[in-house]
Amino acid sequence: MTPSGGTTTHITDGGPCRSCGATLTLPVVDLGMSPPCESYLTADQLRDAEAFYPLDVWVCEQCWLVQLPDHITPEDTFVEYAYFSSFSDAWLEHCRDDANAQIDRWDLDGGSLVVEFGSNDGYFLRWFAERGVPVLGVEPARNIAAQAVEAGIPTVAEFFGREMAEKLVADGHRADLIAGKNVLAQIPDVNDVVEGLRVLLALDGVVAIEFPHLQRLIEGNQFDTIYHEHFSYFSLIATDALFERHGLRIFDVDEVWTHGGSLRVYACHADDATKADTERVVELREREIALGYASPQAYRTFDEQVRRTKRRLLQTLVELQDQGLKVAAYGAAGKGMTLLNYCGIRTDLVEFAVDRNPYKQGRFCPGVHIPILAPEAIEEHRPDVVLILPWNLEAEITSQLAFIREWGGRFLVPIPEARLF
């Protein structure tokens, strides 16, 4: 693999495209070797060998899907999963507003059915249920699905795809709305899932899929959103090609703030004449083409851009250590694990991390072994600088931690460039 400005290795291609099958020959970025980002360690695992896998990203020059080659399987991560969606207040508010908007826009009621694949702990479907709309969650992580069921959200602990969709249809289910939030990227066989959407969708139904926007990833230097659990990185152009292959048509799109800038695409059956393409979706297609996302143009300089950001962040952290200052990290989310491992940030630069998720507290960050504590540790240990790993939640986190100013504490945000304030 030889990204622009990168290091030559013996990898000549990225294998077959997971969308169209063409051979991947255009590299985008190489983040080296990294452990799966959700493989948090217990204390008795710290001396065990960890599995590290290549974190190399390629783009298909036929359908323009940006993707990782197959290094891990979903079963490696999503049968027992550490990510719970309910620990971000801003995210929950976003989901509540979206659910209410979907109910009103599509006239959903007690005779409708909303299905969400990758439904996590029911954080999104609960808003539909509260308004009397029947729901069904599909969540392969058994530990998280159990929490959803306990909260009153019917949930099937399986992977979604064509076979499961056919079972649901055989049982008399058709979905008026199928939702997916930040899950399409986590599925290696995207064709199987999109075919499942087509099978399960009612004749006049709508698919509403939300995912981080590739344009924002590249322009915002959001390389830390790349990790093994995210197999694909979507532009509208690549999503169009995928959905069209399975008889679905994207007719509308929302650009939303989440995860540094996301798309929510709306699709219907290709022959559904009741849903015309909106000006928003036409404009975004034209914009992506003009910016070079349907050519090699947009991808050639990303690797060196990422390397430069790594150097500047490490320089900032080394300078803080040279000044005798204590640094802690807030938020042990997946993107943070990518950043810590790619930059080689260990306890010599960051003493500890905190996270609101009790599942992670008392464990250690994969690869770099930084201990993860409860948020109260910030006030107890009074670090001079708090490194905000989930930078997309900067406003929420700086508000929660405003008290660090009492002892002169400062914040450090790593993306798009290191910023100390």
Secondary structure by P-SEA (a helix, b strand, c coil): ccccccccccccccccccccccccccccccccccccccccccccccccbbbbbbbbbbbbccccccccccccccccccccccccccccaaaaaaaaaaaaaaaaaacccccbbbbbccccccccaaaaaaacccbbbbbccaaaaaaaaaaccccccccccaaaaaaaaaacccccbbbbccccccccaaaaaaaaaaaaccccbbbbbbcccaaaaaaacccccccccccccccaaaaaaaaaaacccccbbbbbcccccccbbbbcccccccccccaaaaaaaaaaaaaccccccccccaaaaaaaaaaaaaaaaaaaaaabbbbbbccccaaaaaaaaaaccccccccbbbbcccccccccccccccbbbcccccccccccbbbbccccaaaaaaaaacccccccccccccccccccc
